[in-house]
Amino acid sequence: MRTTKKLATGHQDVIHDVCYDYHGKRLATCSSDRRIKIFDLVQPNTNSSGSNPSQPQWVKTADWTCHSGSIWKVDWAHPQFGQVLASCSFDRTVLIWEESSAPPSLPPPSSNKSLQTITSNVPLKTWIKRAELFDSKDSVQDVRFGPKSRGVLIATCSKDGHIRIYSAEDPFNLSHWRLLDDFESYKHGCTRFSWNMNPRDMSSMAVVGSDYGEGEGKSA
């Protein structure tokens, strides 16, 4: 039997994207309230009898404001490269985020007793902006990390109709990115981008979508 569970994110405006990490143990959300939130799957504390009747819960472990407009998409890098996120926005930028290795701080005690057993020992984590990519001339509609076999690649698609592909010069120093390619795909704007994650299939590198119901494949 199919069951659903509501996750109260606390966003104050429309949620535009929600994205699992590679292992399915973390969630990133973004919204028109210009906030990114991270939720981790956490096992509640055991009760006094030593049993643990509760199922793992999604608990907010990070929450920050960024960009100067609505945030459309977030995407996780492969965990081989650390805990890394990319976000894109109406403000025409792409931001690269990395979770800090500094000791996290504990959140203030919750007034909700049912939540306190879940959150009281969950530290709040800090995410650091490592880079800002600002080549787009219009809203950046999508951002996607490429296959790990190609290194740390990011593709963006924008309302200006262009696809842009970036590469991190050093996979473990995400402050410096190089623009590898910049080409027009759709004159009236692109809305979605998807990599071909199969390293053995070189016939098509990616597919791009537009507002006009069309899709276009791109070869390597």
C-alpha positions in Angstrom: 0.0 0.0 0.0 1.3 3.4 -1.0 1.8 5.9 1.8 2.8 9.5 1.8 4.3 11.8 4.4 4.2 15.6 4.4 7.5 17.4 5.1 7.0 20.8 6.6 9.9 22.8 5.1 9.1 26.2 6.5 9.5 27.9 3.2 7.6 31.2 2.9 6.9 31.0 -0.8 6.6 28.6 -3.7 9.1 25.6 -3.6 10.5 25.2 -7.1 12.8 22.2 -6.6 13.5 19.4 -4.2 16.5 17.1 -4.8 17.8 13.9 -3.2 21.6 13.4 -2.8 23.3 10.4 -4.4 22.5 8.1 -1.4 18.9 9.3 -0.8 19.8 10.4 2.8 19.7 14.1 2.2 17.3 16.5 0.6 17.8 20.0 -0.7 14.9 22.4 -1.4 14.8 25.9 -2.9 12.1 28.5 -3.2 11.0 32.0 -4.3 11.7 33.0 -0.7 15.4 32.9 -1.8 16.3 30.2 0.7 18.0 26.8 0.4 17.2 24.2 3.1 18.9 20.9 3.7 17.2 18.0 5.4 18.9 14.9 6.7 17.3 11.5 7.4 17.9 11.0 11.1 17.0 8.2 13.5 15.1 9.5 16.5 16.6 9.0 20.0 15.6 5.8 21.8 13.0 6.1 24.5 13.5 5.2 28.2 12.7 1.5 27.7 15.6 1.3 25.1 13.3 0.5 22.2 13.0 2.7 19.2 9.5 2.5 17.7 9.8 5.5 15.4 10.9 5.6 11.8 13.8 7.8 10.7 12.7 11.4 10.3 13.7 14.2 7.9 15.3 16.9 10.0 16.4 20.4 8.8 20.2 20.7 9.2 20.9 23.9 7.2 18.9 26.9 6.1 20.3 30.0 4.4 19.3 32.9 2.2 21.1 33.5 -1.1 20.6 34.9 -4.6 18.7 38.1 -5.2 15.7 36.4 -6.9 13.7 33.2 -7.0 15.8 30.1 -6.8 14.7 27.7 -9.5 16.9 24.6 -9.1 19.4 22.9 -6.9 21.6 19.9 -7.7 24.0 17.7 -5.7 27.5 16.8 -7.0 28.6 13.2 -6.8 29.7 12.5 -3.2 33.2 11.6 -4.5 33.7 15.3 -4.7 32.3 16.1 -1.2 29.1 17.6 0.0 28.6 20.1 -2.8 25.5 21.9 -4.2 24.8 24.1 -7.1 21.8 26.6 -7.3 20.5 28.7 -10.1 18.2 31.7 -10.0 16.1 34.4 -11.7 19.0 36.7 -10.8 21.0 35.2 -13.7 23.6 33.5 -11.5 24.7 30.0 -10.5 26.2 29.6 -7.0 28.4 26.7 -5.9 28.1 25.7 -2.3 30.2 23.4 -0.1 29.3 22.1 3.4 31.8 23.4 5.9 34.0 20.9 7.8 34.0 23.2 10.8 32.3 21.9 14.0 28.6 22.5 13.6 26.4 24.2 16.3 23.4 22.8 18.1 20.0 24.4 17.4 18.1 26.1 20.2 15.7 23.7 22.1 12.4 23.1 20.4 9.2 24.0 22.2 7.5 21.1 20.5 8.2 18.1 22.7 7.4 15.6 19.9 10.1 17.2 17.8 12.7 17.8 20.5 13.6 14.1 20.7 14.4 14.2 17.0 16.2 17.5 16.7 17.9 18.1 20.1 21.1 16.3 19.1 21.1 17.3 15.4 23.7 20.0 14.7 23.1 22.9 12.4 25.6 22.8 9.5 27.2 25.7 7.6 27.4 25.9 3.8 30.0 28.1 2.2 29.7 29.8 -1.2 32.7 28.7 -3.2 32.0 30.3 -6.5 29.6 32.5 -8.5 29.0 32.0 -12.2 27.4 35.0 -13.9 27.8 34.6 -17.7 24.0 34.3 -18.4 22.2 37.3 -19.8 18.8 36.2 -18.4 17.3 33.9 -15.8 19.2 30.6 -15.3 16.5 28.0 -15.4 18.4 24.8 -14.7 21.7 23.6 -13.4 23.0 20.0 -13.4 26.3 18.3 -12.4 27.7 16.0 -15.1 28.7 12.4 -14.8 31.5 11.8 -12.3 33.5 10.1 -15.1 33.9 13.6 -16.7 35.1 15.2 -13.5 33.3 18.1 -11.8 31.2 19.5 -14.7 28.2 21.8 -14.5 25.7 22.5 -17.3 23.3 25.5 -17.1 20.5 26.5 -19.4 19.0 29.9 -19.5 16.2 32.1 -20.8 18.8 33.7 -23.1 18.7 30.4 -25.0 22.3 29.4 -24.2 23.7 26.2 -22.7 26.9 26.8 -20.8 29.3 24.0 -19.6 31.8 24.7 -16.8 34.6 22.7 -15.3 36.2 23.0 -11.9 39.9 23.5 -12.4 40.6 21.5 -9.2 37.9 19.1 -8.1 38.8 19.8 -4.5 39.1 23.5 -4.7 35.8 24.7 -6.1 36.6 28.4 -6.1 37.8 28.4 -9.8 35.7 27.3 -12.7 36.4 27.4 -16.4 33.8 28.0 -19.1 34.3 25.1 -21.5 31.4 25.8 -23.9 28.7 28.4 -24.6 26.3 27.8 -27.4 22.8 28.8 -28.4 20.3 26.0 -28.2 17.0 27.7 -28.5 16.5 31.3 -29.5 13.5 31.8 -27.2 15.0 30.2 -24.1 15.9 26.9 -22.5 14.1 25.5 -19.5 15.6 22.0 -18.7 18.9 20.2 -19.1 19.7 16.5 -18.5 23.0 14.7 -18.9 23.3 11.3 -20.4 24.9 9.5 -17.3 25.8 6.4 -19.3 29.6 6.6 -19.7 29.6 4.0 -22.5 27.0 5.8 -24.7 28.8 8.5 -26.6 26.1 9.1 -29.2 24.4 11.8 -27.1 25.9 13.9 -24.3 22.7 15.6 -23.1 19.2 16.7 -23.9 17.7 20.2 -23.6 14.1 21.3 -23.3 12.4 24.6 -24.1 9.1 26.4 -23.5 7.9 25.4 -26.9 7.5 21.7 -26.1 10.7 20.7 -28.0 13.7 18.7 -27.0 17.1 18.6 -28.6 20.0 16.2 -28.1 23.6 17.3 -28.0 26.5 15.1 -28.9 29.9 15.2 -27.2 
